[in-house]
């Protein structure tokens, strides 16, 4: 993939394993419906780069459909942890 394509949103694509090793805990996929949707990773051991068994899926839709926010998921549900398809989540919320 070209560098232009992988950074079209201003942030490079990264894998979950890369995020853990660099201390990034909030990621999202480009094709998710809401800009506010993201996963939060639990870093079990930052020195060794170990991820915890659970991630949290944050989405405003969870509350709209009557579910708790966030939803917990096993990290294995995310597929290949070395796949570079994630971007660092940047909140669209305006800070006051």
Backbone bond lengths (Angstrom), bond angles and torsions (degrees), N, CA, C in turn:
res aa  C-N    CA-C-N  psi(-1)  N-CA   C-N-CA  omega(-1)  CA-C   N-CA-C  phi
1 X - - - 1.447 - - 1.519 109.01 -
2 X 1.310 115.86 138.17 1.455 118.87 -177.84 1.521 110.85 -73.67
3 X 1.318 116.10 155.80 1.466 121.79 179.44 1.531 110.38 -63.10
4 X 1.327 117.28 -33.02 1.464 120.95 179.85 1.521 110.28 -65.03
5 X 1.313 116.72 -45.95 1.462 120.48 -179.56 1.519 110.79 -66.33
6 X 1.332 118.31 -42.61 1.460 120.64 -174.62 1.525 113.34 -73.36
7 X 1.321 118.11 -13.26 1.462 119.51 179.20 1.529 112.24 -122.03
8 X 1.329 117.39 26.77 1.459 118.88 -175.68 1.524 112.88 -64.87
9 X 1.300 118.92 -19.51 1.455 121.04 176.16 1.516 111.81 -98.06
10 X 1.323 116.79 7.98 1.450 120.27 179.53 1.517 113.79 89.49
11 X 1.302 117.28 -8.70 1.460 121.79 179.22 1.527 108.86 -124.45
12 X 1.319 117.36 134.90 1.465 119.25 -179.39 1.527 111.77 -71.45
13 X 1.310 115.01 154.34 1.463 120.27 172.85 1.520 108.64 -73.50
14 X 1.331 116.44 145.93 1.465 120.50 178.54 1.527 108.96 -146.30
15 X 1.304 115.12 161.18 1.462 120.30 176.16 1.530 108.86 -90.02
16 X 1.307 116.10 164.96 1.464 120.19 176.37 1.522 110.06 -63.58
17 X 1.324 117.21 -40.41 1.471 119.95 178.69 1.529 111.41 -62.24
18 X 1.334 117.64 -39.57 1.468 120.40 176.40 1.530 110.98 -64.31
19 X 1.315 116.13 -40.34 1.459 120.19 179.33 1.526 110.68 -61.41
20 X 1.315 116.56 -44.63 1.465 120.58 -179.78 1.520 110.66 -61.68
21 X 1.323 116.90 -43.58 1.476 120.93 -178.28 1.527 112.16 -66.47
22 X 1.337 117.33 -25.75 1.467 120.21 -179.49 1.533 112.48 -100.80
23 X 1.331 116.83 2.02 1.457 120.83 176.60 1.520 115.25 84.17
24 X 1.327 117.78 11.61 1.464 121.57 178.61 1.527 108.40 -81.17
25 X 1.322 116.91 127.81 1.462 119.88 -176.17 1.528 114.19 -113.26
26 X 1.339 118.10 -9.51 1.467 120.22 -178.42 1.526 109.76 -124.18
27 X 1.348 115.15 121.87 1.464 121.88 -177.73 1.518 110.19 -133.48
28 X 1.329 115.52 158.57 1.460 120.48 173.93 1.528 109.97 -146.23
29 X 1.315 115.27 162.82 1.456 122.14 175.45 1.524 109.14 -100.73
30 X 1.315 116.28 145.86 1.469 121.03 -178.57 1.529 112.69 -62.88
31 X 1.323 117.74 -31.26 1.461 120.30 -173.37 1.532 113.98 -90.30
32 X 1.320 118.72 8.45 1.460 120.36 176.81 1.521 109.88 -72.86
33 X 1.330 116.72 144.43 1.462 122.67 -172.28 1.529 113.91 -64.60
34 X 1.314 117.45 -41.13 1.456 120.83 -176.18 1.519 111.39 -107.59
35 X 1.330 116.77 136.81 1.471 121.47 178.48 1.514 111.72 -62.10
36 X 1.335 117.17 -24.61 1.456 121.57 -176.66 1.529 113.14 -85.02
37 X 1.331 118.61 -5.22 1.465 121.82 178.96 1.524 110.37 -76.18
38 X 1.321 116.65 134.21 1.460 120.65 175.05 1.518 110.22 -161.29
39 X 1.329 115.58 163.74 1.461 120.11 172.90 1.524 108.46 -106.05
40 X 1.306 114.44 148.27 1.461 121.27 175.48 1.529 107.01 -116.01
41 X 1.311 115.09 123.32 1.463 121.86 -176.85 1.521 109.53 -95.49
42 X 1.317 115.53 139.19 1.465 120.27 172.11 1.528 107.48 -95.39
43 X 1.320 116.87 117.18 1.471 121.09 178.31 1.522 107.48 -90.51
44 X 1.330 115.84 108.40 1.465 121.69 -176.43 1.525 111.76 -72.31
45 X 1.326 117.25 -40.92 1.465 121.49 179.07 1.525 108.05 -143.47
46 X 1.339 117.43 99.59 1.467 120.12 -176.87 1.522 113.70 -65.44
47 X 1.312 117.80 -29.07 1.465 120.61 -179.73 1.525 110.88 -69.44
48 X 1.321 116.29 -43.25 1.470 120.40 -179.97 1.530 112.38 -88.41
49 X 1.332 116.56 -8.88 1.468 119.59 179.79 1.511 113.18 74.65
50 X 1.328 116.87 33.37 1.464 121.00 -179.27 1.515 111.20 -92.50
51 X 1.308 115.07 133.31 1.459 121.64 177.23 1.521 108.41 -96.30
52 X 1.338 115.67 145.45 1.457 120.21 176.20 1.522 110.45 -71.72
53 X 1.325 117.63 167.83 1.471 119.93 -176.17 1.525 113.77 -74.29
54 X 1.341 117.59 -17.00 1.460 121.21 -176.65 1.514 111.72 -115.68
55 X 1.320 116.06 146.37 1.466 122.84 168.21 1.521 106.70 -124.66
56 X 1.314 115.94 157.94 1.464 120.85 178.56 1.520 108.89 -111.61
57 X 1.315 115.68 130.79 1.458 122.09 176.16 1.526 108.20 -100.13
58 X 1.324 115.20 112.69 1.466 121.78 179.32 1.523 108.51 -98.53
59 X 1.326 116.34 129.41 1.463 120.84 178.31 1.521 109.48 -158.92
60 X 1.334 118.19 135.92 1.457 119.65 175.86 1.531 112.15 -62.04
61 X 1.314 117.05 -25.12 1.460 120.95 -179.99 1.526 111.61 -65.13
62 X 1.330 118.10 -29.70 1.466 120.68 178.60 1.522 110.73 -53.87
63 X 1.311 116.90 -47.82 1.466 120.94 -178.52 1.526 112.06 -71.55
64 X 1.318 117.00 -34.36 1.465 120.76 179.94 1.526 110.85 -62.73
65 X 1.332 117.10 -38.14 1.468 120.29 -178.72 1.527 112.40 -92.86
66 X 1.337 116.57 10.14 1.458 120.13 173.36 1.521 115.46 85.30
67 X 1.303 117.15 20.02 1.469 120.50 176.67 1.508 109.81 -105.65
68 X 1.337 115.15 161.12 1.462 117.80 177.60 1.526 109.79 -74.72
69 X 1.300 114.05 152.06 1.459 120.86 179.01 1.518 107.41 -122.82
70 X 1.295 119.03 116.85 1.459 129.60 14.33 1.532 112.48 -91.86
71 X 1.319 115.07 166.05 1.451 122.59 170.68 1.528 107.99 -94.53
72 X 1.333 117.03 133.66 1.465 119.72 177.55 1.520 109.52 -90.55
73 X 1.321 114.77 140.38 1.467 122.20 179.80 1.521 108.77 -135.62
74 X 1.332 115.86 148.84 1.460 119.02 171.03 1.519 108.75 -70.69
75 X 1.304 116.67 140.12 1.463 120.64 -178.46 1.530 111.00 -60.89
76 X 1.325 117.95 -26.87 1.465 121.10 179.43 1.528 111.98 -65.01
77 X 1.329 117.64 -19.06 1.467 121.28 178.82 1.526 111.79 -73.07
78 X 1.338 117.63 -11.32 1.465 121.69 -177.97 1.521 113.36 -87.54
79 X 1.316 117.15 -3.87 1.460 120.06 178.57 1.521 112.92 85.11
80 X 1.322 116.29 -145.39 1.463 123.28 -176.45 1.527 109.92 -70.50
81 X 1.320 116.86 116.12 1.463 121.61 -177.74 1.526 112.63 -74.59
82 X 1.341 117.20 -7.17 1.464 121.63 176.67 1.527 112.32 -100.99
83 X 1.325 117.67 1.16 1.463 121.81 179.71 1.529 109.52 -75.18
84 X 1.322 116.40 122.93 1.474 121.86 -178.47 1.531 110.15 -85.02
85 X 1.326 115.59 77.01 1.468 120.23 -179.24 1.526 112.15 -128.59
86 X 1.311 117.96 4.17 1.460 123.60 -175.75 1.526 111.32 -103.75
87 X 1.320 115.89 152.38 1.462 121.99 172.73 1.526 108.52 -124.25
88 X 1.314 115.51 153.35 1.464 120.67 175.66 1.527 107.70 -64.42
89 X 1.319 116.03 131.99 1.463 120.60 179.10 1.510 110.11 -76.22
90 X 1.309 115.90 130.81 1.462 122.37 174.31 1.517 107.39 -121.60
91 X 1.295 116.69 118.65 1.464 122.14 -177.23 1.524 110.55 -58.77
92 X 1.323 115.64 137.58 1.458 120.65 176.06 1.530 110.47 -91.06
93 X 1.323 115.93 -0.72 1.454 121.90 -179.37 1.532 110.79 -71.03
94 X 1.303 116.34 137.79 1.470 121.04 177.77 1.524 108.36 -84.51
95 X 1.311 117.59 124.69 1.456 122.28 178.85 1.526 109.80 -78.32
96 X 1.323 117.34 134.69 1.466 121.22 179.44 1.492 110.31 -117.37
